[in-house]
């Protein structure tokens, strides 16, 4: 079985840096959940500024991991599944280089090996997920997941913002659920997919 992960917003926490950028440039304090990729447009309506935040965040190698348990979870999963890391980093070599630094810094390469794909955009990301025939893909962005078959969609939702959309996605509030509820998670998915 093949399980894919996104990097930014799933394994790497880019929200604190986004919050700091908004505060520094607009003197505006936002809660972290307001910077979630699915709702940020509600709170930052200026598209150019939103894009600037995304670019600066992608060019930072200072991000921490989203959850302290990530190493344990990935170690557990890598013994049972083939793991893939697929992230869109734009056309910028600098953005790709920052992703590589973060992957090394947090030792994520030890869990994914050669199954790390740094792609340029959403279209290529979705294409690679489908080409690799991943059974499931975990992302924090609904727009990415909605381009995948329903059976593959796993939405990382640490703030509980999308409970009402459980018919469209399997929701994860913490990555640790993949370990603690491994059998029920994958049994649920097999039942749902049948």
C-alpha positions, 0 to 999 in steps of 0.5 A, a space after each residue: 500500500 502506498 501513502 503520500 504526504 504533502 510537506 508544507 502544512 502537513 509535516 512542516 509547520 509554515 503557519 508561525 512564519 506566515 503569522 509573523 510576516 502578516 504582523 510585521 508587514 500589516 501590524 495584524 495579529 491573526 490566530 494560526 488557524 486563520 492562516 490555514 491554506 483553505 481559509 486564509 483568503 477570508 482574512 487576507 483578501 489582498 491577493 498580491 500580499 497573500 502570494 507574497 506571504 506564500 513565497 516568503 514562507 516557501 523560501 524559509 528554512 526555519 520551519 519546525 515540524 507540525 507535531 513532535 510525534 512525526 518521527 515515531 509516526 513515520 517510522 511506524 508507517 514506513 515498516 508497513 507501507 511505501 511512503 511518498 513525499 510530494 510537494 509543490 514548490 513552484 518554479 523557483 530553485 530557491 524554493 526547492 532548495 529550501 524544501 531540501 534543507 527542511 527535509 534534511 534538517 528534520 530527517 524526513 529523508 530517512 523515512 521517504 528515501 528516494 520517494 521524495 518528489 519536489 514538483 513545480 505546481 498543483 497540476 504536476 503534483 496531482 498528476 504525480 500522485 495519480 501516476 504513482 497510484 498512491 492509495 492515499 494522499 494526506 494534504 492540508 489543501 482541499 483544492 489539491 485533494 478535490 482533484 483526486 478520487 474520493 478514495 485517496 483524499 485525506 485532509 490534515 485538519 488540526 484545527 477541526 475546521 472541516 468536520 462538516 465535510 467528512 463526506 468529501 475527505 477522511 479527516 485527520 486532526 493529528 498525524 498520530 492517528 495514523 499510528 494509534 488507529 492504524 488498523 481502523 483507519 485503513 479498515 475504514 478506508 477499505 470499507 469506504 472504497 469498496 
